[in-house]
């Protein structure tokens, strides 16, 4: 029983994480500014995903039932 409680406690402690802003490691700095820009992007700017990298998804593919067209490659097995 103690082993189970100890395992549960270890899982709970492993699941909690730090909720702080990311910063560079000691002695390191952020990557250099992109070529042609004068402003150094912050860590939040570097972590932001642009819309082209993660486009919105449409869950509703069809709005109404439609009859399927004949598929010439839908052949029975031989």
Rosetta constraint file for C-alpha pairs under 8 A:
AtomPair CA 1 CA 5 HARMONIC 6.30 0.50
AtomPair CA 2 CA 6 HARMONIC 5.99 0.50
AtomPair CA 3 CA 7 HARMONIC 6.01 0.50
AtomPair CA 4 CA 8 HARMONIC 6.11 0.50
AtomPair CA 5 CA 9 HARMONIC 6.11 0.50
AtomPair CA 6 CA 10 HARMONIC 6.15 0.50
AtomPair CA 7 CA 11 HARMONIC 6.22 0.50
AtomPair CA 8 CA 12 HARMONIC 6.21 0.50
AtomPair CA 9 CA 13 HARMONIC 6.17 0.50
AtomPair CA 10 CA 14 HARMONIC 6.05 0.50
AtomPair CA 11 CA 15 HARMONIC 6.12 0.50
AtomPair CA 12 CA 16 HARMONIC 6.68 0.50
AtomPair CA 22 CA 43 HARMONIC 6.88 0.50
AtomPair CA 23 CA 43 HARMONIC 7.09 0.50
AtomPair CA 24 CA 28 HARMONIC 5.88 0.50
AtomPair CA 24 CA 29 HARMONIC 5.72 0.50
AtomPair CA 24 CA 30 HARMONIC 6.37 0.50
AtomPair CA 25 CA 29 HARMONIC 7.44 0.50
AtomPair CA 30 CA 42 HARMONIC 7.91 0.50
AtomPair CA 30 CA 43 HARMONIC 7.52 0.50
AtomPair CA 32 CA 40 HARMONIC 7.06 0.50
AtomPair CA 33 CA 37 HARMONIC 6.52 0.50
AtomPair CA 33 CA 38 HARMONIC 6.93 0.50
AtomPair CA 33 CA 39 HARMONIC 6.60 0.50
AtomPair CA 33 CA 40 HARMONIC 4.85 0.50
AtomPair CA 33 CA 41 HARMONIC 6.70 0.50
AtomPair CA 34 CA 40 HARMONIC 7.89 0.50
AtomPair CA 41 CA 45 HARMONIC 5.73 0.50
AtomPair CA 41 CA 46 HARMONIC 6.50 0.50
AtomPair CA 42 CA 46 HARMONIC 6.34 0.50
AtomPair CA 43 CA 47 HARMONIC 6.24 0.50
AtomPair CA 44 CA 48 HARMONIC 6.22 0.50
AtomPair CA 49 CA 53 HARMONIC 6.44 0.50
AtomPair CA 49 CA 54 HARMONIC 6.85 0.50
AtomPair CA 50 CA 54 HARMONIC 6.78 0.50
AtomPair CA 51 CA 55 HARMONIC 5.27 0.50
AtomPair CA 51 CA 56 HARMONIC 7.75 0.50
